[in-house]
């Protein structure tokens, strides 16, 4: 399977809302902690993607997609800090790979693309958070991210159970 990772424009993101929504729903149904709880209200994920498209228009977000055979099978976002004292940093968020495409290096490709785009935007400090003990921790550690700390009882899973989150960071050089 040939994978292409690329950044979407706001117009492209808007056109891809159905595919992005399907990917997000798959991630949630397979247990990912992405800020939404199941069941998701009708239209809620579509609204989220329209908000992302607006952030793309404003220039403070990068939306990367991994595609195989013209289908979106993964995403990652780079939320660019906009405050004067934080123009060197960005948050990596909503990294997801479709359940049928996992364990094939797509997450690593997305993380590399995130770093490439961070450098293009002169961002040298990246942060992210993930639910403690999730498989995503291995991805982030292998990508060179360092644990900054753990916050207990940070977010609820779709079952309503509270989980700790781990804050990671990576300093980019060169």
TABEL-V820456 format. One record per residue. N is the residue number from 0. SS is DSSP state (2 for helix, 1 for strand, 0 for the rest). D_LAST is the distance of its C-alpha to the last C-alpha in Angstrom with 2 decimals. Layout:
n->N ss->SS d_last->D_LAST
n->N ss->SS d_last->D_LAST
This chain:
n->0 ss->0 d_last->31.08
n->1 ss->0 d_last->28.44
n->2 ss->1 d_last->25.88
n->3 ss->1 d_last->24.16
n->4 ss->1 d_last->21.61
n->5 ss->1 d_last->21.46
n->6 ss->1 d_last->21.43
n->7 ss->1 d_last->24.94
n->8 ss->0 d_last->26.30
n->9 ss->2 d_last->28.81
n->10 ss->2 d_last->31.63
n->11 ss->2 d_last->30.46
n->12 ss->2 d_last->30.00
n->13 ss->2 d_last->33.51
n->14 ss->2 d_last->34.93
n->15 ss->0 d_last->33.39
n->16 ss->2 d_last->34.72
n->17 ss->2 d_last->37.31
n->18 ss->2 d_last->34.87
n->19 ss->2 d_last->32.34
n->20 ss->2 d_last->35.31
n->21 ss->2 d_last->36.54
n->22 ss->2 d_last->33.20
n->23 ss->2 d_last->33.10
n->24 ss->2 d_last->36.74
n->25 ss->2 d_last->36.12
n->26 ss->2 d_last->33.32
n->27 ss->2 d_last->35.62
n->28 ss->2 d_last->38.56
n->29 ss->0 d_last->36.69
n->30 ss->0 d_last->35.96
n->31 ss->0 d_last->32.48
n->32 ss->0 d_last->31.99
n->33 ss->0 d_last->30.62
n->34 ss->0 d_last->32.52
n->35 ss->0 d_last->35.74
n->36 ss->0 d_last->38.85
n->37 ss->0 d_last->41.28
n->38 ss->0 d_last->43.42
n->39 ss->0 d_last->41.35
n->40 ss->0 d_last->43.62
n->41 ss->0 d_last->44.30
n->42 ss->0 d_last->41.85
n->43 ss->2 d_last->39.44
n->44 ss->2 d_last->36.58
n->45 ss->2 d_last->37.20
n->46 ss->2 d_last->37.07
n->47 ss->2 d_last->33.74
n->48 ss->2 d_last->32.24
n->49 ss->2 d_last->33.82
n->50 ss->2 d_last->32.13
n->51 ss->2 d_last->28.74
n->52 ss->2 d_last->29.67
n->53 ss->2 d_last->30.54
n->54 ss->2 d_last->27.17
n->55 ss->2 d_last->25.60
n->56 ss->2 d_last->27.98
n->57 ss->2 d_last->26.98
n->58 ss->0 d_last->23.28
n->59 ss->0 d_last->22.27
n->60 ss->1 d_last->21.85
n->61 ss->1 d_last->20.29
n->62 ss->1 d_last->22.62
n->63 ss->1 d_last->21.50
n->64 ss->1 d_last->24.29
n->65 ss->1 d_last->24.75
n->66 ss->1 d_last->27.79
n->67 ss->1 d_last->30.12
n->68 ss->0 d_last->33.11
n->69 ss->0 d_last->32.56
n->70 ss->1 d_last->32.76
n->71 ss->1 d_last->30.22
n->72 ss->1 d_last->29.71
n->73 ss->1 d_last->26.72
n->74 ss->1 d_last->24.74
n->75 ss->1 d_last->21.89
n->76 ss->1 d_last->21.24
n->77 ss->1 d_last->18.58
n->78 ss->1 d_last->20.51
n->79 ss->1 d_last->18.76
n->80 ss->0 d_last->19.97
n->81 ss->0 d_last->22.09
n->82 ss->0 d_last->23.22
n->83 ss->2 d_last->22.10
n->84 ss->2 d_last->20.91
n->85 ss->2 d_last->18.80
n->86 ss->0 d_last->17.00
n->87 ss->0 d_last->13.62
n->88 ss->1 d_last->14.84
n->89 ss->1 d_last->16.44
n->90 ss->1 d_last->18.85
n->91 ss->1 d_last->18.91
n->92 ss->1 d_last->22.59
n->93 ss->1 d_last->25.37
n->94 ss->1 d_last->23.79
n->95 ss->1 d_last->26.85
n->96 ss->1 d_last->28.02
n->97 ss->0 d_last->31.66
n->98 ss->2 d_last->33.82
n->99 ss->2 d_last->34.88
n->100 ss->2 d_last->31.34
n->101 ss->0 d_last->29.87
n->102 ss->0 d_last->28.76
n->103 ss->0 d_last->27.54
n->104 ss->0 d_last->23.74
n->105 ss->2 d_last->23.69
n->106 ss->2 d_last->22.22
n->107 ss->2 d_last->19.28
n->108 ss->2 d_last->18.82
n->109 ss->2 d_last->19.06
n->110 ss->2 d_last->16.51
n->111 ss->2 d_last->13.94
n->112 ss->2 d_last->15.00
n->113 ss->2 d_last->14.74
n->114 ss->2 d_last->11.04
n->115 ss->2 d_last->10.66
n->116 ss->2 d_last->12.98
n->117 ss->2 d_last->11.49
n->118 ss->2 d_last->8.34
n->119 ss->2 d_last->11.16
n->120 ss->0 d_last->12.96
n->121 ss->0 d_last->10.41
n->122 ss->0 d_last->11.02
n->123 ss->0 d_last->9.06
n->124 ss->1 d_last->12.22
n->125 ss->1 d_last->14.12
n->126 ss->1 d_last->17.70
n->127 ss->1 d_last->20.48
n->128 ss->1 d_last->23.96
n->129 ss->1 d_last->26.24
n->130 ss->1 d_last->29.76
n->131 ss->0 d_last->30.10
n->132 ss->0 d_last->31.04
n->133 ss->0 d_last->30.09
n->134 ss->0 d_last->28.72
n->135 ss->2 d_last->25.55
n->136 ss->2 d_last->24.67
n->137 ss->2 d_last->24.24
n->138 ss->2 d_last->21.87
n->139 ss->2 d_last->19.62
n->140 ss->2 d_last->19.85
n->141 ss->2 d_last->19.07
n->142 ss->0 d_last->15.94
n->143 ss->0 d_last->14.77
n->144 ss->0 d_last->16.18
n->145 ss->1 d_last->18.12
n->146 ss->1 d_last->21.61
n->147 ss->1 d_last->22.03
n->148 ss->1 d_last->25.77
n->149 ss->1 d_last->28.69
n->150 ss->1 d_last->31.08
n->151 ss->1 d_last->34.51
n->152 ss->1 d_last->36.63
n->153 ss->1 d_last->33.89
n->154 ss->1 d_last->34.93
n->155 ss->1 d_last->37.86
n->156 ss->0 d_last->37.82
n->157 ss->0 d_last->40.09
n->158 ss->0 d_last->42.84
n->159 ss->0 d_last->42.61
n->160 ss->0 d_last->41.43
n->161 ss->1 d_last->38.93
n->162 ss->1 d_last->35.70
n->163 ss->1 d_last->33.01
n->164 ss->1 d_last->29.45
n->165 ss->1 d_last->26.34
n->166 ss->1 d_last->23.44
n->167 ss->1 d_last->20.00
n->168 ss->1 d_last->16.57
n->169 ss->1 d_last->12.98
n->170 ss->1 d_last->10.17
n->171 ss->0 d_last->6.81
n->172 ss->0 d_last->3.76
n->173 ss->0 d_last->0.00
